[in-house]
Amino acid sequence: FTIDMFPKFPYFELDAFKRNTYKDLYFGKILKKIERERFDDPGFMNARIKNLIDDIEDVSDDLEDHSEDNPLASPPKEIKDRVDELYQTAKRLGVYPD
């Protein structure tokens, strides 16, 4: 068993992959709904939606950091609470998937 046994991926950045995976896992449907709304109505984006997207980025980064420290552990309560707050905000803004 050597590292050479694994295929080499050109320009593959594992950190970016993990970050996108957490975003997709926790927030993928919300982000897709925002994209659909934006496509249907170019004036849809406002400060509240942009803040939600920024907060999703921040929480996704925190989830990634936590997984590096404790790969098999559940996220701490603080992160779970922030995820729940983002879900509630998405519902208020009408971008939580039905």
C-alpha positions in Angstrom: 0.0 0.0 0.0 1.6 3.2 -1.2 0.5 6.6 -2.1 1.3 5.8 -5.7 -1.7 3.4 -5.8 -4.1 6.3 -5.8 -4.9 8.1 -9.1 -3.5 11.5 -9.4 -6.0 14.3 -10.0 -4.6 17.4 -11.8 -5.2 20.6 -9.9 -7.4 18.7 -7.4 -7.6 20.6 -4.1 -9.0 18.5 -1.3 -9.8 21.5 0.9 -12.0 23.0 -1.8 -13.7 19.7 -2.4 -14.5 19.3 1.3 -15.7 22.9 1.6 -18.1 22.3 -1.3 -19.2 19.0 0.1 -20.2 20.6 3.4 -22.0 23.4 1.5 -23.8 20.8 -0.6 -24.6 18.6 2.3 -26.1 21.2 4.6 -27.1 24.0 2.3 -27.1 22.7 -1.3 -30.9 22.9 -1.8 -31.0 26.4 -0.4 -28.2 27.6 -2.7 -29.9 25.9 -5.7 -33.2 27.7 -4.8 -31.4 31.0 -4.6 -29.8 30.4 -8.0 -33.2 29.5 -9.5 -34.8 32.6 -8.1 -31.9 34.7 -9.3 -32.2 33.3 -12.8 -35.9 33.9 -12.8 -35.6 37.4 -11.4 -32.3 39.2 -11.8 -33.4 41.8 -9.2 -33.9 39.0 -6.6 -30.5 39.5 -4.9 -30.6 41.8 -2.0 -28.4 42.5 1.1 -30.3 39.8 3.2 -29.8 37.1 0.6 -26.1 38.1 0.2 -25.6 38.0 4.0 -27.2 34.5 4.0 -24.8 33.3 1.4 -21.9 34.8 3.3 -23.1 33.1 6.5 -23.4 29.8 4.7 -19.8 30.2 3.5 -18.6 30.9 7.1 -20.5 27.9 8.7 -19.3 25.6 5.9 -15.7 26.7 6.7 -16.3 26.0 10.4 -17.7 22.6 9.6 -14.7 21.8 7.5 -12.3 23.0 10.3 -14.2 20.9 12.9 -14.0 17.8 10.7 -10.3 18.2 10.4 -9.9 18.2 14.2 -12.5 15.5 14.8 -13.4 13.6 11.6 -15.9 11.2 13.2 -17.4 13.5 15.7 -20.7 15.4 15.3 -20.4 19.2 15.1 -20.5 21.0 18.4 -23.8 22.6 19.6 -22.7 26.1 18.6 -22.2 25.0 14.9 -25.5 23.0 15.0 -27.3 26.1 16.3 -25.8 28.3 13.6 -26.9 25.8 10.9 -30.4 25.9 12.4 -30.4 29.7 12.4 -29.5 29.7 8.7 -32.3 27.3 8.0 -34.7 29.6 9.8 -33.4 32.6 7.9 -33.8 30.8 4.6 -37.4 30.0 5.5 -38.1 33.7 6.4 -36.5 34.8 3.1 -38.5 32.3 1.1 -35.5 30.3 -0.2 -35.9 27.2 2.0 -36.8 24.4 -0.4 -40.4 23.1 -0.1 
